[in-house]
Amino acid sequence: MNWDDYGAVLFDLDGVLTPTAEVHMRAWRELFVDFLTRRGVVDQPYTERDYFDHIDGKPRYDGVRSLLASRGLHLADGEPSDGPDVETVCGLGNRKNAFFTAVLADDGVDPYPGSVALLDLLAERGTAVAVVSSSRNAPAVLEAAGLAERFEVVVDGSVAQREGLPGKPSGATYVHAAQRLGVPVERAVVVEDAISGVEAGRDGGFGLVVGVDRGVGPDALRAAGAHVVVADLAELAR
């Protein structure tokens, strides 16, 4: 990597900086195994592949809609204030979030060592960094992982809603982060582990899109638009 070519690096959070993608996967599995079983959907049970194909990287309620659509199911959207027991898109999304926050509170989270190594290198070089996450839990995860002070710019689900920005695979949230850092997209790097996030980097016209293979597969990441695929960000910190 020639970091002189780039003025900013924009990181997804879950699965890129922290292994919280595994916590999200567990929470989604708990939600949909129960939901589909109660709905009598036994011929298409929820599997790990569903997470990568329909949910990974998307805003929470979009993930619910996508999974339901894959099974030919439809629920009313409801309201973001719906309780976790309400059978609406928002209710299911909030139920998933309750699972996630409970696990995070019990187990905590440590960042990937390779990701910390890359952050250290970029800090030494004076390269601007930001976090761009669909999750509204991003500030809490960054705090739990001891990374909060490293990022002055965090564009999460709450910021996207406030600014009227569409979620990934739209590149809008990444473009917004680059603008806040004052760096043109052509000189900014997007680092993502999700297909929808890689597509966001591609469609946003970013100078470099790095795919981190945490289970999606290198071919799928390249097909979505990744210029470079690594298994761990330590590979870029050398």
ROSE-4610 file (N, C-alpha, C; in Angstrom, 1 decimal, always signed):
// ROSE-4610
residu = [M/M/M/N/N/N/W/W/W/D/D/D/D/D/D/Y/Y/Y/G/G/G/A/A/A/V/V/V/L/L/L/F/F/F/D/D/D/L/L/L/D/D/D/G/G/G/V/V/V/L/L/L/T/T/T/P/P/P/T/T/T/A/A/A/E/E/E/V/V/V/H/H/H/M/M/M/R/R/R/A/A/A/W/W/W/R/R/R/E/E/E/L/L/L/F/F/F/V/V/V/D/D/D/F/F/F/L/L/L/T/T/T/R/R/R/R/R/R/G/G/G/V/V/V/V/V/V/D/D/D/Q/Q/Q/P/P/P/Y/Y/Y/T/T/T/E/E/E/R/R/R/D/D/D/Y/Y/Y/F/F/F/D/D/D/H/H/H/I/I/I/D/D/D/G/G/G/K/K/K/P/P/P/R/R/R/Y/Y/Y/D/D/D/G/G/G/V/V/V/R/R/R/S/S/S/L/L/L/L/L/L/A/A/A/S/S/S/R/R/R/G/G/G/L/L/L/H/H/H/L/L/L/A/A/A/D/D/D/G/G/G/E/E/E/P/P/P/S/S/S/D/D/D/G/G/G/P/P/P/D/D/D/V/V/V/E/E/E/T/T/T/V/V/V/C/C/C/G/G/G/L/L/L/G/G/G/N/N/N/R/R/R/K/K/K/N/N/N/A/A/A/F/F/F/F/F/F/T/T/T/A/A/A/V/V/V/L/L/L/A/A/A/D/D/D/D/D/D/G/G/G/V/V/V/D/D/D/P/P/P/Y/Y/Y/P/P/P/G/G/G/S/S/S/V/V/V/A/A/A/L/L/L/L/L/L/D/D/D/L/L/L/L/L/L/A/A/A/E/E/E/R/R/R/G/G/G/T/T/T/A/A/A/V/V/V/A/A/A/V/V/V/V/V/V/S/S/S/S/S/S/S/S/S/R/R/R/N/N/N/A/A/A/P/P/P/A/A/A/V/V/V/L/L/L/E/E/E/A/A/A/A/A/A/G/G/G/L/L/L/A/A/A/E/E/E/R/R/R/F/F/F/E/E/E/V/V/V/V/V/V/V/V/V/D/D/D/G/G/G/S/S/S/V/V/V/A/A/A/Q/Q/Q/R/R/R/E/E/E/G/G/G/L/L/L/P/P/P/G/G/G/K/K/K/P/P/P/S/S/S/G/G/G/A/A/A/T/T/T/Y/Y/Y/V/V/V/H/H/H/A/A/A/A/A/A/Q/Q/Q/R/R/R/L/L/L/G/G/G/V/V/V/P/P/P/V/V/V/E/E/E/R/R/R/A/A/A/V/V/V/V/V/V/V/V/V/E/E/E/D/D/D/A/A/A/I/I/I/S/S/S/G/G/G/V/V/V/E/E/E/A/A/A/G/G/G/R/R/R/D/D/D/G/G/G/G/G/G/F/F/F/G/G/G/L/L/L/V/V/V/V/V/V/G/G/G/V/V/V/D/D/D/R/R/R/G/G/G/V/V/V/G/G/G/P/P/P/D/D/D/A/A/A/L/L/L/R/R/R/A/A/A/A/A/A/G/G/G/A/A/A/H/H/H/V/V/V/V/V/V/V/V/V/A/A/A/D/D/D/L/L/L/A/A/A/E/E/E/L/L/L/A/A/A/R/R/R]
num = [1/1/1/2/2/2/3/3/3/4/4/4/5/5/5/6/6/6/7/7/7/8/8/8/9/9/9/10/10/10/11/11/11/12/12/12/13/13/13/14/14/14/15/15/15/16/16/16/17/17/17/18/18/18/19/19/19/20/20/20/21/21/21/22/22/22/23/23/23/24/24/24/25/25/25/26/26/26/27/27/27/28/28/28/29/29/29/30/30/30/31/31/31/32/32/32/33/33/33/34/34/34/35/35/35/36/36/36/37/37/37/38/38/38/39/39/39/40/40/40/41/41/41/42/42/42/43/43/43/44/44/44/45/45/45/46/46/46/47/47/47/48/48/48/49/49/49/50/50/50/51/51/51/52/52/52/53/53/53/54/54/54/55/55/55/56/56/56/57/57/57/58/58/58/59/59/59/60/60/60/61/61/61/62/62/62/63/63/63/64/64/64/65/65/65/66/66/66/67/67/67/68/68/68/69/69/69/70/70/70/71/71/71/72/72/72/73/73/73/74/74/74/75/75/75/76/76/76/77/77/77/78/78/78/79/79/79/80/80/80/81/81/81/82/82/82/83/83/83/84/84/84/85/85/85/86/86/86/87/87/87/88/88/88/89/89/89/90/90/90/91/91/91/92/92/92/93/93/93/94/94/94/95/95/95/96/96/96/97/97/97/98/98/98/99/99/99/100/100/100/101/101/101/102/102/102/103/103/103/104/104/104/105/105/105/106/106/106/107/107/107/108/108/108/109/109/109/110/110/110/111/111/111/112/112/112/113/113/113/114/114/114/115/115/115/116/116/116/117/117/117/118/118/118/119/119/119/120/120/120/121/121/121/122/122/122/123/123/123/124/124/124/125/125/125/126/126/126/127/127/127/128/128/128/129/129/129/130/130/130/131/131/131/132/132/132/133/133/133/134/134/134/135/135/135/136/136/136/137/137/137/138/138/138/139/139/139/140/140/140/141/141/141/142/142/142/143/143/143/144/144/144/145/145/145/146/146/146/147/147/147/148/148/148/149/149/149/150/150/150/151/151/151/152/152/152/153/153/153/154/154/154/155/155/155/156/156/156/157/157/157/158/158/158/159/159/159/160/160/160/161/161/161/162/162/162/163/163/163/164/164/164/165/165/165/166/166/166/167/167/167/168/168/168/169/169/169/170/170/170/171/171/171/172/172/172/173/173/173/174/174/174/175/175/175/176/176/176/177/177/177/178/178/178/179/179/179/180/180/180/181/181/181/182/182/182/183/183/183/184/184/184/185/185/185/186/186/186/187/187/187/188/188/188/189/189/189/190/190/190/191/191/191/192/192/192/193/193/193/194/194/194/195/195/195/196/196/196/197/197/197/198/198/198/199/199/199/200/200/200/201/201/201/202/202/202/203/203/203/204/204/204/205/205/205/206/206/206/207/207/207/208/208/208/209/209/209/210/210/210/211/211/211/212/212/212/213/213/213/214/214/214/215/215/215/216/216/216/217/217/217/218/218/218/219/219/219/220/220/220/221/221/221/222/222/222/223/223/223/224/224/224/225/225/225/226/226/226/227/227/227/228/228/228/229/229/229/230/230/230/231/231/231/232/232/232/233/233/233/234/234/234/235/235/235/236/236/236/237/237/237/238/238/238]
x = [+0.8/+0.0/+0.9/+0.5/+1.2/+0.2/+0.3/-0.7/-0.6/+0.5/+0.7/-0.4/-1.0/-2.1/-3.4/-3.5/-4.9/-4.8/-5.9/-5.9/-6.8/-7.6/-8.5/-8.8/-9.1/-9.5/-10.8/-11.9/-13.2/-13.5/-13.7/-13.8/-15.3/-15.8/-16.9/-16.5/-17.5/-17.1/-17.2/-18.4/-18.6/-18.0/-17.1/-16.4/-15.1/-14.9/-13.7/-12.8/-13.3/-12.5/-12.7/-13.9/-14.3/-15.0/-14.9/-15.6/-17.0/-17.6/-19.0/-20.0/-19.4/-20.3/-20.8/-19.9/-20.3/-21.5/-21.4/-22.5/-23.8/-23.7/-24.8/-25.4/-24.5/-25.0/-25.8/-25.2/-25.9/-27.3/-27.4/-28.6/-29.6/-29.2/-30.1/-30.6/-29.7/-30.1/-31.1/-30.9/-31.9/-33.3/-33.2/-34.5/-35.2/-34.6/-35.3/-35.5/-34.7/-35.0/-36.3/-36.5/-37.7/-38.9/-38.7/-39.8/-40.3/-39.3/-39.7/-40.4/-39.9/-40.5/-41.9/-42.1/-43.5/-44.4/-43.9/-44.6/-44.8/-44.3/-44.4/-43.6/-42.5/-41.6/-40.6/-40.9/-39.9/-39.2/-39.6/-38.9/-37.7/-37.7/-36.6/-36.1/-35.5/-35.0/-33.9/-33.8/-32.7/-31.4/-30.4/-29.1/-28.1/-26.8/-25.8/-25.7/-25.9/-25.9/-26.9/-28.0/-29.0/-28.4/-27.6/-27.0/-26.2/-25.3/-24.5/-25.3/-26.3/-27.1/-28.1/-28.7/-29.8/-29.7/-28.7/-28.7/-27.4/-26.3/-24.9/-24.8/-24.4/-24.1/-25.2/-26.4/-27.6/-28.1/-28.8/-29.5/-30.5/-30.7/-31.4/-32.8/-33.6/-34.9/-34.9/-33.9/-33.8/-33.4/-32.6/-32.2/-33.4/-34.3/-35.6/-36.4/-36.6/-37.4/-36.8/-35.5/-34.9/-35.0/-34.8/-35.0/-36.4/-37.4/-38.8/-39.1/-38.7/-39.0/-38.4/-37.3/-36.7/-37.5/-38.4/-39.3/-40.8/-40.9/-42.3/-43.2/-42.6/-43.4/-43.4/-44.4/-44.6/-45.2/-44.6/-45.1/-45.2/-46.2/-46.2/-45.0/-44.6/-43.3/-43.4/-44.5/-44.7/-43.9/-43.5/-42.7/-41.4/-40.4/-39.2/-39.4/-40.4/-40.7/-41.4/-41.7/-42.4/-41.5/-42.2/-41.5/-41.0/-40.1/-39.5/-40.5/-41.6/-42.6/-43.7/-43.6/-44.6/-44.2/-45.1/-44.8/-44.9/-43.9/-43.7/-42.3/-42.0/-40.6/-39.7/-40.2/-39.5/-39.4/-40.5/-40.5/-39.5/-39.4/-38.5/-37.0/-36.8/-35.5/-35.1/-36.1/-35.8/-35.5/-36.2/-36.0/-34.6/-34.2/-32.8/-31.8/-32.1/-31.2/-31.1/-32.2/-32.2/-31.3/-31.3/-30.4/-29.0/-28.7/-27.3/-26.8/-27.5/-27.0/-26.8/-27.7/-27.5/-26.2/-25.9/-24.6/-23.4/-23.5/-22.4/-22.1/-23.2/-23.0/-22.4/-22.8/-22.3/-20.8/-20.5/-19.3/-18.2/-18.7/-17.7/-17.2/-16.2/-15.6/-14.2/-13.3/-11.9/-11.8/-11.1/-10.8/-9.9/-10.0/-9.0/-7.6/-6.6/-5.3/-4.7/-5.0/-4.6/-5.2/-6.4/-7.1/-6.5/-6.1/-5.4/-4.1/-3.4/-2.1/-2.2/-3.2/-3.4/-3.8/-4.6/-5.0/-3.8/-2.9/-1.7/-0.8/-0.7/+0.1/-0.5/-1.8/-2.4/-2.3/-2.4/-2.2/-0.8/+0.2/+1.6/+1.8/+1.1/+1.2/+0.3/-0.6/-1.5/-2.6/-3.0/-4.1/-5.4/-6.3/-7.6/-8.4/-9.2/-10.0/-11.4/-12.3/-13.7/-14.3/-15.4/-16.2/-17.5/-17.9/-19.2/-19.9/-20.9/-21.6/-23.1/-23.8/-25.3/-25.9/-25.1/-25.6/-25.7/-26.8/-27.0/-26.2/-25.7/-24.9/-23.4/-23.0/-21.6/-20.9/-21.4/-20.7/-20.5/-21.5/-21.3/-20.3/-20.3/-19.3/-17.9/-17.7/-16.4/-15.9/-16.8/-16.5/-16.0/-16.8/-16.5/-15.2/-14.8/-13.6/-12.4/-12.6/-11.5/-11.0/-11.9/-11.5/-12.2/-13.0/-13.8/-13.0/-11.9/-11.1/-10.3/-10.2/-9.5/-10.3/-11.6/-12.5/-13.3/-12.9/-13.7/-15.0/-14.9/-16.1/-16.6/-17.9/-18.6/-19.9/-20.1/-21.4/-22.1/-23.1/-23.8/-25.3/-26.1/-27.5/-28.2/-27.9/-28.6/-28.3/-27.0/-26.6/-27.3/-27.3/-27.9/-29.4/-30.1/-31.5/-31.6/-30.8/-30.9/-30.6/-29.6/-29.2/-30.0/-30.9/-31.7/-30.9/-29.9/-29.0/-29.4/-29.6/-29.9/-28.8/-29.1/-28.1/-27.4/-26.4/-25.7/-26.7/-26.6/-25.5/-25.4/-26.2/-25.9/-24.6/-23.9/-22.6/-22.7/-24.0/-24.2/-23.6/-23.6/-23.0/-21.5/-20.9/-19.4/-19.1/-19.8/-19.6/-19.7/-20.7/-20.9/-19.7/-19.2/-18.0/-16.8/-16.6/-15.4/-15.6/-16.8/-17.0/-16.7/-17.1/-16.8/-15.3/-14.6/-13.1/-12.4/-13.2/-12.6/-11.7/-12.0/-11.2/-12.0/-11.6/-12.4/-12.5/-13.6/-13.8/-12.7/-12.1/-11.1/-9.8/-9.7/-8.5/-8.8/-10.0/-10.4/-10.5/-10.3/-10.3/-11.5/-12.3/-13.4/-12.9/-13.1/-12.7/-14.0/-14.3/-15.6/-15.5/-16.3/-16.4/-17.7/-18.7/-20.0/-20.1/-20.9/-21.1/-21.8/-22.8/-23.5/-22.6/-21.6/-20.7/-19.7/-19.2/-18.3/-19.0/-20.2/-21.0/-21.2/-21.3/-21.4/-20.1/-19.0/-17.7/-17.5/-17.9/-17.8/-18.7/-20.0/-20.9/-20.7/-19.9/-19.6/-18.4/-17.8/-16.6/-15.3/-15.2/-14.0/-12.7/-11.6/-10.3/-9.9/-10.2/-9.8/-10.9/-11.3/-12.3/-11.6/-11.4/-10.7/-11.8/-11.8/-12.7/-11.9/-12.5/-12.0/-12.8/-12.2/-12.9/-13.1/-14.2/-14.6/-15.6/-15.8/-16.7/-17.5/-17.6/-18.3/-17.6/-16.3/-15.6/-14.9/-13.7/-12.9/-13.6/-14.1/-14.7/-15.9/-16.7/-18.0/-17.6/-16.6/-16.1/-15.6/-14.8/-14.3/-15.4/-16.4/-17.5/-18.3/-18.4/-19.1/-18.4/-17.1/-16.4/-15.1/-14.7/-13.4/-12.2/-11.3/-10.1/-9.1/-9.1/-8.1/-8.9/-8.6/-9.2/-8.1/-8.3/-7.4/-8.2/-7.4/-8.1/-8.0/-7.1/-6.9/-6.2/-6.6/-6.0/-4.5/-4.0/-2.6/-1.8/-2.4/-1.7/-1.4/-2.2/-2.1/-1.2/-0.8/+0.0/+1.5/+1.9/+3.3/+4.1]
y = [-1.2/+0.0/+1.3/+2.2/+3.5/+4.5/+4.7/+5.5/+7.0/+7.4/+8.8/+9.1/+8.2/+8.4/+8.8/+8.6/+8.8/+9.7/+10.5/+11.4/+11.0/+9.9/+9.5/+8.0/+7.3/+5.9/+5.9/+5.3/+5.2/+3.8/+3.5/+2.1/+1.8/+0.6/+0.0/-0.4/-0.7/-1.1/-2.6/-3.2/-4.6/-5.5/-6.3/-7.2/-6.6/-5.3/-4.7/-4.2/-3.4/-3.0/-3.9/-4.4/-5.3/-6.5/-7.6/-8.9/-8.9/-7.7/-7.6/-8.1/-8.4/-9.0/-10.4/-11.0/-12.3/-12.2/-11.1/-10.8/-10.5/-9.7/-9.4/-10.7/-11.5/-12.8/-13.6/-13.7/-14.5/-13.9/-12.5/-11.9/-12.1/-11.9/-12.2/-13.6/-14.5/-16.0/-16.2/-15.7/-15.9/-15.3/-14.1/-13.5/-14.3/-14.7/-15.3/-16.8/-17.5/-18.9/-19.0/-18.2/-18.2/-17.7/-16.6/-16.0/-16.9/-17.5/-18.3/-19.6/-20.1/-21.4/-21.1/-20.0/-19.7/-19.4/-18.9/-18.6/-19.9/-21.0/-22.3/-22.4/-21.5/-21.6/-22.6/-23.9/-25.0/-25.4/-25.1/-25.5/-24.6/-23.4/-22.5/-21.9/-22.8/-22.3/-21.3/-20.4/-19.4/-20.1/-19.6/-20.1/-19.0/-19.3/-18.3/-17.5/-18.2/-17.6/-16.5/-16.6/-15.5/-14.2/-14.3/-13.1/-12.4/-13.1/-12.5/-12.0/-12.8/-12.5/-11.4/-11.2/-10.3/-9.3/-9.4/-8.6/-7.8/-8.4/-7.9/-6.5/-5.5/-4.2/-3.2/-3.7/-2.9/-2.3/-1.2/-0.7/-1.8/-1.7/-2.8/-3.1/-2.1/-2.4/-2.9/-2.4/-2.9/-4.4/-4.8/-6.2/-7.0/-6.6/-7.3/-7.4/-6.3/-6.4/-7.3/-7.3/-8.1/-9.6/-10.0/-11.4/-11.9/-11.0/-11.4/-11.6/-10.7/-10.8/-12.1/-12.5/-13.7/-15.0/-14.8/-15.9/-15.6/-14.6/-14.2/-13.7/-13.1/-12.6/-11.1/-10.5/-9.1/-8.7/-7.7/-7.1/-5.6/-5.1/-3.6/-3.0/-1.9/-1.3/-0.9/-0.4/+0.0/+1.3/+1.6/+2.8/+2.4/+3.2/+2.9/+2.8/+3.3/+3.2/+1.9/+1.1/-0.2/-1.1/-1.7/-2.5/-3.8/-4.5/-5.7/-6.9/-6.8/-7.9/-7.6/-6.4/-6.0/-6.7/-7.3/-8.0/-7.0/-6.1/-5.2/-5.3/-4.7/-4.6/-3.9/-2.8/-2.1/-2.9/-3.5/-4.4/-5.5/-6.2/-7.2/-6.7/-5.5/-4.9/-4.5/-4.1/-3.7/-4.9/-6.0/-7.2/-7.7/-7.7/-8.1/-7.2/-5.9/-5.0/-5.3/-5.7/-6.1/-7.3/-8.3/-9.4/-8.9/-8.1/-7.6/-6.9/-5.9/-5.1/-6.0/-7.0/-7.9/-8.7/-9.2/-9.9/-9.0/-7.8/-6.8/-6.5/-6.3/-5.9/-7.1/-8.3/-9.4/-9.8/-9.7/-10.3/-9.2/-7.9/-6.9/-7.2/-6.5/-6.7/-6.2/-6.9/-6.5/-6.2/-5.2/-4.9/-6.0/-6.1/-7.0/-6.4/-7.2/-6.6/-6.1/-6.7/-6.2/-4.9/-4.7/-3.4/-2.3/-2.6/-1.6/-1.3/-2.3/-2.0/-1.0/-1.2/-0.3/+1.1/+1.2/+2.5/+3.2/+2.4/+3.0/+3.6/+2.8/+3.3/+4.6/+4.6/+5.8/+7.0/+6.8/+7.9/+8.4/+7.6/+8.0/+8.9/+8.5/+9.2/+10.5/+10.6/+11.8/+11.6/+10.4/+10.1/+10.3/+11.0/+11.1/+9.8/+9.5/+8.3/+8.6/+7.8/+7.9/+6.5/+6.3/+5.1/+5.4/+4.5/+4.6/+3.3/+3.3/+2.0/+2.2/+1.2/+1.2/+1.1/+0.6/+0.3/+1.6/+1.7/+2.8/+2.5/+1.3/+0.9/+1.3/+1.9/+2.2/+2.9/+4.0/+4.7/+3.8/+3.0/+2.1/+1.0/+0.5/-0.6/+0.0/+1.2/+1.9/+2.1/+2.6/+2.8/+1.5/+0.4/-0.8/-1.4/-1.1/-1.6/-0.7/+0.4/+1.3/+2.1/+2.3/+2.9/+4.3/+4.7/+5.9/+7.1/+7.3/+8.5/+8.6/+7.5/+7.5/+8.2/+8.3/+8.8/+10.0/+11.1/+12.3/+12.3/+11.6/+11.5/+10.1/+9.9/+8.6/+8.9/+8.2/+8.3/+7.0/+7.0/+5.7/+5.8/+4.8/+4.8/+6.0/+6.5/+7.7/+9.0/+9.1/+10.2/+10.2/+8.9/+8.8/+9.2/+8.8/+9.2/+10.7/+11.3/+12.7/+13.5/+13.1/+13.8/+13.4/+12.4/+11.9/+11.1/+10.4/+9.7/+8.2/+7.7/+6.3/+5.4/+4.2/+3.3/+2.6/+1.8/+1.0/+0.0/-0.4/-0.2/+1.2/+2.2/+3.5/+4.0/+4.8/+5.3/+6.6/+7.0/+8.3/+8.5/+7.5/+7.7/+7.8/+7.1/+7.2/+8.6/+9.0/+10.3/+11.4/+11.3/+12.3/+12.3/+11.1/+11.0/+11.7/+11.4/+12.1/+13.6/+14.1/+15.5/+16.1/+15.4/+15.9/+16.0/+15.1/+15.1/+16.0/+16.5/+17.5/+16.8/+15.5/+14.8/+14.3/+14.6/+14.2/+12.6/+12.1/+10.7/+10.0/+10.6/+10.0/+9.8/+10.5/+10.3/+9.6/+9.0/+8.3/+6.8/+6.1/+4.6/+4.1/+3.2/+2.5/+1.1/+0.8/-0.6/-1.3/-2.4/-3.1/-4.6/-5.2/-6.7/-7.2/-6.3/-6.7/-6.4/-7.2/-6.9/-5.6/-5.3/-4.0/-2.8/-3.0/-1.9/-1.7/-2.8/-2.7/-2.1/-2.4/-1.8/-0.3/+0.1/+1.5/+2.3/+1.6/+2.2/+2.4/+1.3/+1.4/+2.5/+2.5/+3.4/+4.9/+5.0/+6.4/+6.9/+6.1/+6.6/+6.8/+6.0/+6.1/+5.6/+6.2/+5.9/+4.5/+3.9/+2.5/+1.9/+0.7/-0.1/-1.3/-1.5/-2.7/-3.6/-4.8/-5.8/-6.7/-6.8/-7.7/-9.0/-10.1/-11.3/-12.0/-11.8/-12.4/-13.5/-13.9/-15.0/-14.9/-13.7/-13.5/-14.2/-14.2/-14.8/-13.8/-14.0/-13.0/-12.7/-13.8/-13.6/-12.7/-12.9/-12.1/-10.7/-10.4/-9.1/-8.4/-9.1/-8.5/-8.2/-9.2/-9.0/-7.8/-7.5/-6.3/-5.0/-5.1/-3.8/-3.6/-4.6/-4.4/-4.4/-3.4/-3.4/-4.3/-4.4/-5.2/-6.0/-7.3/-8.1/-8.7/-8.5/-9.1/-9.9/-10.8/-11.6/-10.8/-9.9/-9.2/-7.8/-6.8/-5.5/-5.3/-6.3/-6.3/-6.4/-6.9/-7.0/-5.7/-4.7/-3.3/-2.4/-3.0/-2.2/-2.4/-3.2/-3.5/-2.4]
z = [+0.0/+0.0/+0.0/-0.9/-0.9/-0.2/+1.1/+1.8/+1.4/+0.7/+0.2/-0.8/-1.4/-2.4/-1.8/-0.5/+0.1/+1.4/+1.5/+2.6/+3.7/+3.5/+4.6/+4.4/+5.5/+5.5/+6.3/+5.6/+6.2/+6.5/+7.8/+8.2/+8.6/+8.1/+8.7/+10.1/+10.9/+12.3/+12.5/+12.5/+12.8/+11.8/+12.2/+11.3/+10.6/+10.8/+10.2/+11.4/+12.3/+13.5/+14.7/+14.8/+16.0/+15.5/+16.3/+15.9/+16.3/+16.4/+16.8/+15.7/+14.5/+13.5/+14.0/+14.7/+15.3/+16.3/+17.0/+18.0/+17.2/+16.2/+15.4/+14.7/+14.2/+13.6/+14.6/+15.8/+16.9/+17.2/+17.3/+17.6/+16.5/+15.2/+14.1/+14.1/+14.4/+14.4/+15.4/+16.6/+17.7/+17.3/+16.7/+16.2/+15.2/+14.1/+13.0/+13.1/+13.8/+14.1/+14.8/+15.8/+16.6/+15.7/+15.0/+14.3/+13.2/+12.4/+11.3/+11.8/+12.9/+13.4/+13.8/+14.5/+14.9/+13.8/+12.6/+11.4/+10.6/+11.0/+10.3/+9.0/+8.9/+7.8/+8.0/+7.8/+8.1/+6.9/+5.7/+4.5/+4.1/+4.7/+4.5/+5.8/+6.7/+8.0/+7.8/+8.8/+8.8/+8.9/+8.1/+8.1/+8.1/+8.4/+8.4/+7.1/+6.0/+4.6/+4.5/+5.2/+5.2/+5.7/+6.7/+7.2/+6.1/+5.4/+4.4/+3.2/+2.8/+1.6/+1.8/+3.0/+3.2/+4.2/+5.2/+6.4/+6.5/+6.3/+6.6/+6.0/+6.9/+6.4/+6.2/+6.3/+6.0/+7.3/+7.2/+8.4/+8.9/+10.2/+10.9/+10.3/+10.1/+9.6/+8.1/+7.4/+6.0/+6.0/+7.0/+7.1/+7.4/+8.2/+8.5/+7.3/+6.6/+5.3/+4.3/+4.1/+3.1/+3.5/+4.7/+5.1/+5.0/+5.4/+5.3/+3.8/+2.9/+1.5/+0.9/+1.4/+0.9/+1.2/+2.2/+2.5/+2.1/+1.3/+0.8/+1.9/+3.0/+4.1/+4.1/+4.7/+4.8/+6.1/+6.7/+8.0/+7.8/+8.5/+8.5/+9.1/+8.6/+9.1/+10.6/+11.0/+12.4/+12.6/+13.8/+14.2/+15.0/+14.8/+15.6/+17.1/+17.6/+19.0/+19.4/+18.4/+18.7/+19.7/+20.6/+21.6/+20.9/+21.5/+20.9/+20.8/+21.4/+21.3/+20.2/+19.5/+18.5/+17.2/+16.5/+15.3/+14.1/+14.0/+12.9/+12.5/+11.4/+11.0/+12.0/+12.5/+13.6/+14.9/+15.2/+16.4/+16.4/+15.2/+15.1/+15.1/+14.5/+14.5/+15.9/+16.7/+18.1/+18.9/+18.6/+19.3/+19.1/+17.8/+17.5/+18.3/+18.4/+19.1/+20.5/+21.1/+22.5/+22.8/+21.8/+21.9/+21.9/+20.9/+20.7/+21.9/+22.4/+23.5/+24.8/+25.0/+26.1/+26.0/+24.8/+24.6/+24.8/+24.2/+24.3/+25.8/+26.5/+27.9/+28.7/+28.4/+29.2/+28.8/+27.5/+27.0/+26.7/+26.4/+26.0/+24.6/+24.2/+22.8/+22.8/+22.2/+21.9/+20.4/+20.0/+18.6/+18.0/+16.7/+16.0/+16.1/+16.6/+16.7/+15.4/+14.3/+13.0/+12.6/+13.0/+12.8/+13.6/+14.9/+15.7/+15.2/+14.6/+14.0/+12.9/+12.0/+10.9/+11.4/+12.4/+13.0/+13.5/+14.2/+14.7/+13.6/+12.5/+11.4/+10.8/+10.6/+10.0/+10.9/+12.2/+13.2/+13.1/+12.9/+12.8/+11.6/+10.5/+9.2/+9.2/+10.1/+10.1/+9.1/+8.8/+7.9/+8.6/+8.1/+8.7/+8.6/+9.7/+9.7/+10.2/+9.8/+10.3/+10.3/+11.1/+11.1/+10.4/+9.6/+8.9/+9.1/+9.9/+10.2/+10.1/+9.7/+9.6/+11.0/+12.0/+13.3/+14.1/+14.9/+15.8/+17.1/+17.2/+18.4/+18.2/+17.1/+16.9/+18.0/+18.5/+19.6/+20.8/+21.2/+22.3/+22.1/+20.8/+20.5/+20.5/+19.9/+19.9/+21.4/+22.2/+23.6/+24.3/+24.1/+24.7/+24.2/+23.0/+22.4/+22.7/+23.3/+23.6/+22.4/+21.4/+20.2/+20.0/+20.9/+20.7/+20.5/+21.2/+21.1/+19.8/+19.1/+17.8/+16.7/+16.8/+15.7/+16.1/+15.5/+15.7/+14.8/+13.7/+12.8/+12.9/+13.3/+13.3/+12.6/+11.5/+10.8/+11.0/+11.9/+12.2/+11.8/+12.2/+11.8/+12.2/+13.4/+13.9/+13.1/+12.8/+11.9/+10.6/+10.0/+8.7/+8.7/+9.8/+9.9/+10.0/+10.9/+11.1/+9.8/+9.0/+7.8/+6.6/+6.7/+5.6/+4.6/+5.1/+4.2/+4.0/+2.8/+2.6/+3.1/+3.6/+4.1/+3.0/+3.3/+2.4/+1.8/+0.5/-0.4/-1.1/-0.7/-1.2/-0.6/-1.4/-0.9/-0.1/+0.2/+0.8/+2.1/+3.0/+4.3/+4.2/+3.3/+3.2/+2.6/+1.6/+1.0/+2.1/+2.9/+4.0/+4.9/+5.3/+6.2/+5.5/+4.2/+3.5/+3.5/+3.3/+3.3/+4.6/+5.7/+7.0/+7.3/+6.7/+6.9/+5.9/+5.0/+4.0/+3.0/+2.6/+1.7/+0.5/-0.7/-1.9/-1.9/-2.4/-2.4/-3.2/-4.2/-5.0/-4.3/-3.1/-2.3/-1.0/-0.9/+0.3/+0.1/+1.1/+1.1/+1.9/+1.4/+2.1/+2.5/+3.8/+4.2/+4.8/+4.1/+4.4/+4.4/+5.1/+5.1/+4.5/+4.3/+3.8/+2.3/+1.6/+0.2/+0.0/+0.8/+0.7/+0.9/+1.8/+2.1/+1.0/+0.4/-0.7/-1.9/-2.1/-3.2/-2.9/-1.6/-1.3/-1.6/-1.4/-1.7/-3.2/-3.9/-5.4/-6.0/-5.5/-6.1/-5.7/-4.6/-4.1/-4.9/-5.7/-6.5/-5.7/-4.7/-3.8/-4.5/-4.2/-4.8/-4.6/-3.5/-3.2/-2.3/-2.6/-1.8/-1.4/-0.1/+0.5/+1.1/+0.6/+1.2/+2.2/+3.4/+4.4/+4.5/+4.2/+4.1/+5.5/+6.1/+7.4/+7.2/+6.0/+5.7/+4.5/+3.9/+2.6/+1.5/+1.5/+0.4/-0.5/-0.9/-1.7/-3.0/-3.7/-5.0/-4.9/-3.9/-3.7/-3.5/-2.7/-2.4/-3.6/-4.4/-5.7/-6.7/-6.7/-7.6/-7.3/-6.0/-5.5/-5.7/-6.0/-6.3/-5.5/-4.7/-3.9/-4.9/-4.7/-5.5/-4.9/-3.6/-2.8/-1.8/-1.6/-0.6/+0.3/+1.6/+2.6/+3.6/+4.3/+5.4/+6.7/+6.9/+8.1/+7.7/+8.5/+8.2/+8.5/+9.3/+9.5/+8.2/+7.2/+5.9/+5.2/+5.7/+5.1/+6.0/+7.2/+8.1/+8.1/+7.1/+6.9/+6.3]
